[in-house]
Amino acid sequence: MSLPPCFATRDDAKHAVALLLLDRASLPDWLATQPAATARWIKVQAFTAEPGSALLVPDKEGAPRYALAGIGDATDPFVCAHLPFALPPGDYRLDASPLAIDSGMLLLGWGLGAYRFERYRAAKRAPARLVLEDASAETSEAFAVLKAVTLVRDLVNTPTEDMGPDQLEAVAHRIAKANGARIRVISGDALLTENFPAIHAVGRASHRAPRLIELHWGDPAHPHLALLGKGVCFDTGGLNIKTGDGMRNMKKDMGGSAHALALAQLVMARKLPVRLTLLVPAVENAIAATSFRPGEVVRTRAGITVEIDNTDAEGRMVLCDAITYACEQSPTLLLDFATLTGAARVALGPDIPALFCNDETLAAAFAQASAQVHDPVWRMPLWKPYGTYLKSNIADCTNSGNSRMGGAIVAAVYLQRFVKDAIPWAHLDAYAWNDSERAGHPAGGEAHGLRAAFTMLKAWAAAQR
């Protein structure tokens, strides 16, 4: 396994600079143990160990003697995420510090802080490298989580010409091959033959065939986990075309599938005792003579007829067929990710996915995992009376309504209609994007709720045994 460029082994970095972690409370006592010249230098540099700060302290010859890092909450995985670019390029080794930090958390935060998307443009500078003292770090859970988050970011950041339904399928094949999973793909008009009419309707106008990607892995005797991800590789809005601003970042509308693929990779890499089914309906919502139209009625896989009120409510259309198919396999747990509604962002902002859940135990487990790993999610209600916003005069329901009230809830209630009541189900409506740059959170594609979901699944799988 090759290390990312932000890490080094002990053999590769024999002259690494010692790195000490401090906060505002521990700094005065630590300064009192230092030579007067060193303490004076640090005070002159106005270093107060504020979170997100860093300072190199020179020796008598002017070479770096050690690096100081100001941090905040030592349980936050992003607490050291500023260091790969706050420190000059070079190698750094964590030294005995006044503050202790979990080695896995340090690895994860450092890796996430060092991330840059370089497919089309090289980074302006290399990140500082953290020396991995433990040779097993490359096989650790933290390293697997880092790879999963990086995968989400890479997939979401990649423009649609290089990340269409066929490329998503290629990613799924790669993940399947690496982990000994089986994969099946239903593509183009075969979706009609195999009874996935809603997926076909949304994707039929694109020059790239719509498809359902299906991956299976694990012991059939283990509890059955079904993961779904919305894979709309670009969303013009269809004939209800988006504005220019609304369409600008719609390469990210496959963010749900990126999360599902990454979580599946993580589940398999860590060998959770589950039987895994991954489903990704991958389409492009394009505009052509064959586009699905407002006023059409689509008979979904479940037999529920849906009048198309708005072709820009396409994500719930592809998901409803996939959810129906997943429920036919009677999973023990059903989990889906989707960049589904702008209403969820209005309600919760860009950082917090909206969690909808039909099971109180599952919802509580999700909340506990979210707090444990500092990966926020916020539960919102599945308020069934809002289903009246989806009333149709000619079909069982519409795919959208003419009211702007409770849009994220209405979308989740629509999806719930296709979930069998006995199956515990969680739906995350995530943004999958950072609008601005912060330490550990570069502008562009982002994994929201992924770490919380994996932490929850670990506990859930263990409890099923």
Number of C-alpha atoms within 10 A of each C-alpha: 5 6 10 12 14 22 23 22 17 17 10 11 18 12 12 20 21 18 22 20 24 26 21 14 11 14 17 14 10 13 15 10 10 11 9 11 10 16 16 13 13 17 12 9 11 10 17 19 22 16 17 17 19 26 21 19 17 14 11 9 7 8 11 15 15 20 21 22 26 23 24 17 12 18 15 18 22 25 24 32 26 25 27 28 18 18 20 18 14 17 25 26 22 20 13 11 15 13 12 12 17 10 15 16 20 22 26 24 24 29 28 25 25 25 23 20 17 10 10 7 8 10 12 7 9 16 25 22 27 27 22 20 14 11 10 9 16 15 12 14 15 19 19 20 23 19 19 26 26 21 22 26 27 20 26 29 23 18 16 21 11 12 21 24 29 19 16 24 22 14 18 26 19 13 21 20 12 12 16 12 18 14 19 14 18 18 22 18 16 16 20 16 10 11 18 26 20 27 30 27 23 28 30 25 21 17 10 17 20 31 28 26 25 20 23 19 22 22 12 12 9 16 19 22 24 27 27 29 29 30 33 31 29 25 28 21 20 24 18 15 16 15 10 9 8 13 15 12 16 21 24 30 26 35 33 31 31 33 33 27 28 27 24 28 23 23 24 22 17 15 12 19 23 26 20 24 23 25 29 31 33 33 35 29 27 24 19 13 10 13 18 26 18 16 14 15 20 20 17 21 21 18 13 15 19 24 24 24 21 22 25 21 22 27 28 23 25 30 27 25 25 30 26 20 18 23 20 12 11 15 21 18 20 21 20 24 29 28 26 26 21 16 19 25 19 11 15 14 14 17 20 22 28 28 24 24 23 18 14 10 11 18 20 14 17 28 20 15 24 22 12 16 16 16 22 21 26 16 18 16 14 20 13 14 9 17 20 12 20 21 17 18 8 12 16 15 22 26 28 26 21 9 10 11 12 14 21 24 23 27 25 27 20 24 19 21 16 22 21 15 12 13 15 19 22 24 22 28 29 30 28 30 24 17 15 9 10 12 21 22 22 20 17 20 27 29 26 28 29 25 23 22 22 20 19 21 23 16 14 19 16 11 8 11 9
